[in-house]
Amino acid sequence: MFFLSDMLNKKLKLPEPAEALPGRNQPIPTAVKHHVSRHPLHGPYPEGMETAYFGMGCFWGAERLFWQTPGVWLTAVGYQGGHTPNPTYQETCTGLTGHAEIVMVVFDPTQVSYAELLRLFWESHDPTQGMRQGNDVGTTYRSAIYTTSDTQLAEAQASRQAYEVALSAAGQGRITTEIAPAPVFYFAEAEHQQYLAKNPYGYCGLKGTGVACAVPAAASA
């Protein structure tokens, strides 16, 4: 019982750098093209595209949500926000890399705004659960937004404040979502890329709170 409790505590607590798994110097093998759009997973991406990163629990269902969104040019899943360089899926699941499961979203801002992507993010999962998402428990399933510009950071923070008001009015808990400038994104293995396109009856744990998110007007500018 002590061993089980110790492992659970590790999965619910982010590791210190000295506790993290060592990882490796070289990227792990992954896919070359998006399974649905056939666009190059690693670029180059068309001029004018922007990149955003979202963590919503298990990345399989979250990725499908975004690739089905008009204006999104590419999605990919990977690991972000931890200490271990070039981690594997098995390593992240131990909770000893510090990474969250993340969806990278490359989008055309003339077709879909970052504010709209934020609305999808907030409404499509429960951002109040800390180190879990439903039955998926552990630091890798935490809610996170990693931003690629000062404008994105400001919009994400404003949207969190607005959504917290809405959640509070609905009797929900406080938001635990991590919002920070984007750290290094490590692409996940090929089998995880566009998983639900390859396995349409596969697991999807996405579940929102049922509370609508009205992104502030300033965040949409």
N, C-alpha and C positions, 0 to 999 in steps of 0.2 A: 504493500500500500504506500509506503514512503516513496518508492521509486515512481509509482504512477503520479502521486501528488507532486513530486519534484519536476517531472516532465511537464505536467499541466501548468505549473507556475512559470516554467521557462517559456511556454508558448504564450502566456498571457503578459509577459514582461519583456520589453525590448532588451536585447543583450548589450552590454558595454562593448566597446571595440575590442578589448582584450579577451572577451568571452566568445567572440564571433568565430565562425568557421573560417579557415584560411582561404578557401576558394582557389582560383587559378589565374594565371596571367593571360591566357588566351580565351577568346569568346567560345561558348559552347556551340555546337552545330545547331542550326535552325533552318527555317524555310527561306527560299529566295524570293518567291512571289506570293501575293495574297491569294488564298484559295478561291475566293469569290470574284474579286475584281481583276485578278491577274496583274495588278500593279506591283512594281518592285518594292519588296518589303523594306529594304534598306536605302531606298532612294536611287537616283536623285528624284526629288519631288518637284512638281511644277512650280514655277515662280508665282509668288503671291500666296502660297499656302501657309497656314499657321499650324503649330503643333500644340496639343494639350495633353495632359496626363491625368487619368482618373482611377482611383482605387475604390471599388464598391463590393468587396468580398471576392468570391470566386470569379476569376476573370473571364470564364467561358461565356456566361450569359451577358455580362457587361459588354464584352466586345461585340456580340451580335446586336445589342441595342444600338451601338454607335454605327456599325457598318450599314445598318438599315436606315440611317438618318440621311435624308437628302442634303447634299453639300459636303458630306464627309468623303474624302478621296481615298483614305487608307486607314486601316486599323491594324494594330499588332498588340500582342500581349507580352508582358515581361515582368521584370522585378526591379524595384526602385525603393530608395529610402533606407537602405541598410548599410552594412559594413563590408560584407563578403564580396570580393570581386568575381564577376562572371559565375554567379551561383547556378546550381541546377534546381529543378523543381523539388527533388527529394530533399535537398539541403534547405530550401526555404521552408518546407513543411515542418522541419524540426523546430522552427522559431529561433534558430541560432545564427541566422544571417542578418536579421533585422529588417529584411525587405518585406514590402507589401506586394500583393499581386496587382498589377497595374495594366490599364489599357492605354496605349498611345493612340491618339486621334489626330490625323492630319486632315485639315479641313479648309475649305474655301470660304473665307469670311464674307465674300460677296453673296454667298448662297445660304450660309447658316452662320449666325453670330455665336460668339463665345458665350454670350448671355443665354442663348437657347440651349447650348450644350450644358451649361450650369444647371438650367432648369431640369433637363433630363436627368442629370446626375442626382440632384437632390430628391426628385420625386420617385426615382426608380430603385432606391434602397433605403435602409434605415440608418441615418448618420448618427444615431444616439447610442450605439451599442458597444462602443469601445473596441476591445480586441476580439471582435467577432462579427458575424453577419448571419443571423438566424442560427441554424445548427452548425455552421462552420465556425469553429472556435480557434483562435490563435492570432498572433500579431500579424501574420501574413494576410489576414482577412479584414484588417482595419480600413476605415474610410479615410481617403486621402485625395487631395488635389495638389498637384505639383505644377507650377506655373512657369511659363517661358518668357515672360516680359513683366515689367512693372505694371502695365495696364491690366494684364490678366490677374496679377496678384491683387490689385485693388478691387477688381470686379468680383473675384472669388470671395474676398473678405466681406464686401458689401452684401453679396448674396447670402453668405452665412448668417450675417446679422439679421437680414430680412426674414430668412427661413426660420431662424430660431424664434422670432416673434410669433410666426404662424404656428410652429410646433407647440410653443408654450400655451397659446390660446386654445389649442386642441388637447391640452393635457398631456403632451408628450414630454420626454426627457430633454436634457441639454445636448447639444451637438458636440460630438467628440472628434469630428473630422480634422485631420492634420492638413494645414495649408502652408505651403512653403515653396520657394524657388526650386525648380526641378533639379534633383541630383542626377547622377548617371543612370541611364535606362539600359538594362540588360535584356536583350530579346530572349524569350522563353524558347524551349525546344519546339521543333517542327510540329509534333503531335498536338501541342496546345494551341497553335495558331489556327484561328477560325474553327475551333473544335466543334461547335454546334452546326456548322455547315457540313462537316464531314460525318458527324454523329447527331442527326436531327432529333433523336430521342434521348440524347444525353442529359446529364444533370444540369439544371439551371436553378440557382437559389435566389435569384433576384426577387425582391419583394419590398415595395415601398411602404410608407406609413399611411398613405391615403390622404395626406395633407398636401394641398396645392402650393406650389412655390411661385410667387410673383417676384421676378427678378427686378430690383430697383431700376428706375428709368436711367439713372446715372450709369449703371453697369451696362446698359444696352447701347450707350453712345459710342 
